[in-house]
Amino acid sequence: MILEVLALMKDNVRGKKVFDNIAKTMASRNWYSTQTTAYALLAITKFIGGSGKSDLKYNIVLNGKSESISSTTPIKQTKLSFANSASGNLSITNNGSKKLFVQIQLDGIPLVGDQSSSENDLKLSVKYMNMDGMTIDPAVIEQGTDFIAEVTIANPGVRGHYKEMALTQIFPSGWEIRNTRMDVNESTKLKDKPDYEDFRDDRVYTYFDIDRNKSKTFRILLNASYLGEFYLPTVYCEAMYDHEINAKKAGKWVKVIQAGGELSAN
């Protein structure tokens, strides 16, 4: 029903995401009633513009290099190469008479120095607090300070329930992670409980499911242990089996200073 409404509104951007979700579900081995199957196919037909021959005609321009592509199959894959390129400017022009649905898949982990933030069908917010719950600025923290990193992830609801979500938090080498599984008293500072949490020396992987229009908040207890200036990497969350659902918050430089003083370097 959501897809049908988006088709009537001609909202192709949000509609494509719902369309992909329905197509993936219909292609699975799950059983659906006649009514569910019929309505899903009805909505898909309205969104893609009816039946007929699947002639694809489009033009791709990648970093100034143009390529014209035509195909009679419903799906056409084109490998994009960004090798030896400082940028990745891509434009696609539909030269056919029907809607062209484009999906670009990028594989990889954001660079440590990534300074960008983004949200794709997922909301993510990060804040740092003292042990009393007051918000603090992690840019400068006194040595020996215990504090909390709090991440809140929200499901906007357009694509239904999310399963197998993975939150990756990598912390600066000047911060020590306090494993609350071994500290029962401090575990009272935590919020939502994940399905599984993997503590490493410098990072924590958190795995969970999240229902439509719901949010979950996870906390990690930290200690500013070592003096110096360190890089706080990007906080990243994604659906493990659907890379179109993801969000990230940019990293930044942080300092650990002596109590009552400033960082000094020789």
C-alpha positions as CSV (number, residue, x, y, z in Angstrom):
1,M,0.0,0.0,0.0
2,I,2.9,2.3,0.8
3,L,4.4,1.6,-2.7
4,E,1.1,2.3,-4.4
5,V,0.7,5.6,-2.6
6,L,4.3,6.6,-3.5
7,A,3.6,5.7,-7.2
8,L,0.5,7.9,-7.2
9,M,2.6,10.7,-5.7
10,K,5.3,10.1,-8.3
11,D,7.8,9.9,-5.5
12,N,10.2,7.6,-7.3
13,V,13.1,8.1,-4.9
14,R,11.4,6.7,-1.8
15,G,9.3,4.4,-3.9
16,K,12.3,2.7,-5.4
17,K,13.5,1.7,-1.9
18,V,10.1,0.2,-1.0
19,F,10.0,-1.5,-4.4
20,D,13.4,-3.1,-3.8
21,N,12.3,-4.4,-0.4
22,I,9.1,-5.9,-1.9
23,A,10.9,-7.5,-4.8
24,K,13.5,-9.0,-2.5
25,T,10.7,-10.4,-0.3
26,M,8.7,-11.8,-3.2
27,A,11.8,-13.5,-4.6
28,S,12.4,-15.3,-1.3
29,R,11.1,-18.8,-0.3
30,N,8.6,-17.3,2.2
31,W,4.9,-18.2,1.8
32,Y,2.4,-15.4,1.2
33,S,-1.4,-15.5,0.9
34,T,-3.1,-14.9,-2.4
35,Q,-4.2,-11.4,-1.3
36,T,-0.7,-10.4,-0.2
37,T,0.9,-11.7,-3.4
38,A,-1.8,-10.0,-5.6
39,Y,-1.6,-6.6,-3.9
40,A,2.2,-6.7,-4.0
41,L,2.2,-7.4,-7.8
42,L,-0.4,-4.8,-8.3
43,A,1.7,-2.1,-6.5
44,I,4.8,-3.2,-8.4
45,T,3.0,-2.9,-11.7
46,K,1.7,0.6,-11.0
47,F,5.1,1.7,-9.9
48,I,7.1,0.4,-12.8
49,G,4.5,1.7,-15.4
50,G,2.7,-1.5,-16.5
51,S,3.8,-4.4,-18.6
52,G,5.5,-4.5,-22.0
53,K,8.9,-5.1,-23.6
54,S,11.8,-4.3,-21.4
55,D,14.0,-2.2,-23.7
56,L,16.7,-0.4,-21.8
57,K,18.4,2.5,-23.4
58,Y,20.7,4.8,-21.3
59,N,23.9,6.7,-21.4
60,I,26.6,6.6,-18.7
61,V,29.2,9.4,-18.3
62,L,31.9,8.5,-15.8
63,N,34.6,11.1,-15.2
64,G,34.0,12.6,-18.7
65,K,34.0,9.2,-20.5
66,S,30.7,8.4,-22.2
67,E,29.2,5.0,-23.0
68,S,25.8,4.2,-24.6
69,I,24.1,1.1,-23.4
70,S,21.0,-0.8,-24.7
71,S,19.5,-4.1,-23.6
72,T,16.3,-6.1,-24.1
73,T,16.7,-7.8,-20.7
74,P,14.9,-6.3,-17.6
75,I,18.2,-5.9,-15.7
76,K,21.6,-4.7,-17.0
77,Q,24.7,-4.6,-14.9
78,T,27.6,-2.3,-15.7
79,K,30.9,-2.4,-13.9
80,L,32.3,1.0,-13.0
81,S,36.0,1.6,-12.5
82,F,37.4,4.5,-10.5
83,A,40.9,3.3,-10.7
84,N,43.6,6.0,-11.0
85,S,40.9,8.6,-10.5
86,A,40.9,11.4,-7.9
87,S,37.1,11.8,-8.2
88,G,34.1,9.8,-9.1
89,N,31.7,11.9,-11.1
90,L,28.9,9.8,-12.6
91,S,25.8,10.8,-14.6
92,I,23.2,8.6,-16.2
93,T,20.7,9.7,-18.9
94,N,17.6,7.6,-19.6
95,N,17.1,7.5,-23.4
96,G,14.2,5.1,-23.3
97,S,10.5,5.5,-23.0
98,K,10.1,3.8,-19.6
99,K,11.3,4.4,-16.1
100,L,14.9,3.5,-15.5
101,F,15.7,2.3,-12.0
102,V,19.4,2.7,-11.1
103,Q,21.2,1.1,-8.2
104,I,24.8,1.8,-7.5
105,Q,26.6,-0.6,-5.1
106,L,29.8,0.4,-3.4
107,D,31.7,-2.0,-1.2
108,G,34.2,-1.1,1.5
109,I,34.6,0.6,4.8
110,P,34.8,4.4,5.2
111,L,38.4,5.7,5.5
112,V,39.7,6.5,8.9
113,G,40.0,10.2,7.9
114,D,36.5,10.3,6.4
115,Q,35.0,13.7,7.3
116,S,31.5,13.2,5.9
117,S,28.2,12.2,7.5
118,S,25.3,10.5,5.8
119,E,22.0,8.8,6.5
120,N,20.3,6.4,4.1
121,D,17.0,5.0,5.4
122,L,18.5,5.1,8.8
123,K,18.9,7.8,11.5
124,L,22.0,7.9,13.6
125,S,23.1,10.3,16.4
126,V,26.1,10.3,18.6
127,K,26.8,12.1,21.8
128,Y,29.2,11.9,24.7
129,M,28.3,12.3,28.4
130,N,29.9,12.3,31.8
131,M,28.9,9.6,34.3
132,D,26.0,11.8,35.5
133,G,24.5,11.9,32.0
134,M,25.5,15.5,31.2
135,T,26.6,16.1,27.6
136,I,30.3,16.8,27.2
137,D,32.6,17.7,24.3
138,P,35.0,14.8,23.5
139,A,37.4,17.2,21.7
140,V,39.3,17.8,25.0
141,I,39.0,15.4,28.0
142,E,41.2,15.3,31.1
143,Q,43.2,12.2,31.7
144,G,41.6,9.7,34.0
145,T,38.0,10.8,33.2
146,D,35.3,8.2,32.9
147,F,32.7,9.0,30.3
148,I,30.0,7.5,28.0
149,A,29.6,7.3,24.3
150,E,25.9,7.1,23.4
151,V,24.7,6.1,19.9
152,T,21.0,6.3,19.0
153,I,19.8,4.5,15.8
154,A,16.2,5.1,14.5
155,N,14.3,3.2,11.8
156,P,12.2,5.7,9.7
157,G,9.8,3.0,8.9
158,V,9.5,3.2,5.2
159,R,11.2,-0.1,4.5
160,G,9.6,-2.1,7.4
161,H,11.5,-3.9,10.2
162,Y,15.3,-4.1,10.0
163,K,17.1,-7.2,11.0
164,E,20.9,-8.0,11.4
165,M,22.0,-4.5,11.9
166,A,25.7,-3.9,12.7
167,L,27.0,-0.8,14.6
168,T,30.8,-0.3,14.4
169,Q,32.5,2.1,16.9
170,I,36.3,2.5,16.7
171,F,37.8,4.6,19.5
172,P,41.0,6.6,19.7
173,S,44.0,4.8,21.1
174,G,44.1,7.3,24.0
175,W,40.7,6.0,25.2
176,E,40.2,2.7,27.0
177,I,37.0,0.7,26.6
178,R,35.4,-0.4,29.8
179,N,33.8,-3.8,29.3
180,T,30.6,-3.7,31.3
181,R,30.1,-7.4,30.9
182,M,32.8,-7.7,33.5
183,D,31.7,-4.7,35.6
184,V,28.2,-5.4,37.0
185,N,27.9,-2.1,38.9
186,E,28.6,0.1,35.9
187,S,26.2,-1.9,33.7
188,T,23.4,0.2,35.2
189,K,24.6,3.1,33.1
190,L,23.6,1.3,29.9
191,K,20.4,1.6,27.8
192,D,19.1,-0.9,25.3
193,K,20.6,-4.4,25.3
194,P,21.8,-5.6,21.8
195,D,21.5,-9.1,20.5
196,Y,25.2,-9.5,20.7
197,E,28.2,-7.2,21.4
198,D,31.8,-7.9,20.5
199,F,34.4,-6.0,22.5
200,R,37.9,-5.6,21.0
201,D,41.0,-3.7,22.1
202,D,40.0,-0.5,20.3
203,R,36.5,-1.1,19.0
204,V,33.0,-2.5,19.8
205,Y,30.7,-4.2,17.3
206,T,27.1,-4.1,18.3
207,Y,24.4,-6.3,16.5
208,F,20.7,-5.9,16.8
209,D,17.3,-5.8,15.1
210,I,15.1,-2.7,15.1
211,D,11.4,-2.4,14.4
212,R,9.7,0.1,12.1
213,N,9.4,3.6,13.5
214,K,11.4,2.6,16.6
215,S,14.8,3.6,17.9
216,K,17.5,2.0,20.0
217,T,20.2,3.6,22.2
218,F,23.5,1.9,23.0
219,R,26.1,3.1,25.4
220,I,29.8,2.3,25.7
221,L,31.7,3.3,28.9
222,L,35.2,4.8,28.2
223,N,38.2,6.2,30.1
224,A,40.5,8.9,28.9
225,S,43.7,7.0,29.7
226,Y,46.7,8.3,27.7
227,L,47.9,11.8,27.0
228,G,48.1,13.0,23.4
229,E,46.1,13.9,20.3
230,F,44.2,11.1,18.6
231,Y,41.8,10.5,15.8
232,L,38.2,9.5,16.6
233,P,37.1,7.4,13.5
234,T,33.8,7.4,11.8
235,V,30.8,5.8,13.6
236,Y,29.1,3.5,11.1
237,C,25.9,1.5,11.1
238,E,24.4,-0.6,8.4
239,A,22.1,-3.6,7.6
240,M,24.5,-6.5,7.2
241,Y,22.6,-7.9,4.2
242,D,21.4,-4.7,2.6
243,H,24.1,-2.1,2.2
244,E,21.6,0.5,1.0
245,I,20.5,0.9,4.6
246,N,23.3,2.7,6.4
247,A,24.3,5.8,8.3
248,K,27.6,7.3,9.5
249,K,28.9,10.2,11.6
250,A,32.1,11.9,10.7
251,G,35.3,11.4,12.7
252,K,37.4,14.1,14.2
253,W,40.6,14.8,16.2
254,V,40.4,14.6,20.0
255,K,42.8,15.3,22.9
256,V,43.5,13.8,26.3
257,I,45.1,16.4,28.5
258,Q,46.5,16.5,32.1
259,A,44.0,17.4,34.8
260,G,43.9,21.1,35.1
261,G,46.3,21.7,32.2
262,E,46.7,21.7,28.5
263,L,48.3,19.0,26.2
264,S,52.1,19.5,25.9
265,A,54.2,17.9,23.2
266,N,58.0,17.6,22.8
